[in-house]
Amino acid sequence: MKEKMASFSHVYIDESGDLGSYGSKYFVVAAIKIDNPLTLSRIIKKLREKKLNKKIKELHEIKANNSNRKIREYILENVRKINCEIFVI
């Protein structure tokens, strides 16, 4: 009898905004659920290799609000093509 392997999904969560006493007007929590995290890694790797200048390539985190429209569109267009679920509150 064959046993089924467990299937795992990966969920990445991030927030934007500030809930402090002088907090921002909006607070957003977003998550992306994906079965194969390498798919996202490849998108970011290609972005770093082809679209970013040397100074930005070495940053640990790429912030959308500090990125130009071309970079944001590149990421969104490529994420749109992969098998994932996106949740936003």
C-alpha positions in Angstrom: 0.0 0.0 0.0 1.4 3.4 -1.0 1.4 6.2 1.5 0.6 9.7 0.3 3.2 12.3 1.0 1.9 15.3 2.9 1.6 18.4 0.8 2.7 21.7 2.4 2.0 25.2 1.3 4.1 28.2 2.3 2.5 31.4 3.4 4.4 34.7 3.4 2.9 37.6 5.4 3.8 41.3 5.4 2.3 44.5 6.8 2.3 48.1 5.8 1.4 51.0 8.0 1.8 52.1 11.6 -0.6 51.5 14.5 1.3 53.8 16.8 -0.1 56.9 18.5 0.7 58.9 15.3 -0.1 56.0 13.1 -0.7 56.1 9.4 -4.1 56.5 7.8 -4.1 52.9 6.5 -2.8 49.6 7.9 -2.6 46.7 5.5 -1.8 43.0 6.0 -1.1 40.9 2.9 -0.3 37.2 2.5 0.7 35.0 -0.4 0.2 31.3 -0.3 2.3 29.1 -2.6 3.1 25.4 -2.8 6.6 25.9 -4.3 8.5 28.8 -2.7 11.3 28.4 -5.3 8.9 30.0 -7.8 8.9 33.3 -5.8 12.6 33.1 -5.2 13.2 32.8 -9.0 11.1 35.9 -9.6 13.1 38.0 -7.1 16.5 36.5 -8.3 15.7 37.5 -11.9 14.6 40.9 -10.7 17.9 41.4 -8.8 20.0 40.2 -11.8 18.2 42.1 -14.6 16.3 45.1 -13.3 18.1 46.5 -10.3 21.1 48.7 -10.1 24.1 47.6 -8.1 23.3 49.6 -5.0 19.7 48.2 -4.7 20.7 44.6 -5.6 22.5 44.2 -2.3 19.7 45.3 -0.1 18.2 42.5 2.1 14.6 43.7 1.4 13.1 45.4 -1.7 10.5 47.9 -0.6 7.7 48.6 -3.0 7.3 52.2 -1.8 11.0 52.8 -2.6 10.9 51.1 -6.0 9.9 52.6 -9.3 6.8 51.7 -11.3 8.8 49.4 -13.6 10.0 47.2 -10.7 6.6 47.0 -9.1 5.0 46.1 -12.4 7.6 43.4 -13.1 6.9 41.7 -9.7 3.2 41.9 -10.0 3.1 40.7 -13.6 5.3 37.7 -12.7 3.4 36.8 -9.6 0.2 37.0 -11.6 1.5 34.2 -13.8 2.2 31.7 -11.0 0.0 29.3 -9.1 -0.6 31.2 -5.8 -3.3 32.7 -3.6 -3.1 36.3 -2.4 -5.0 37.6 0.7 -5.3 41.2 1.8 -6.9 42.9 4.8 
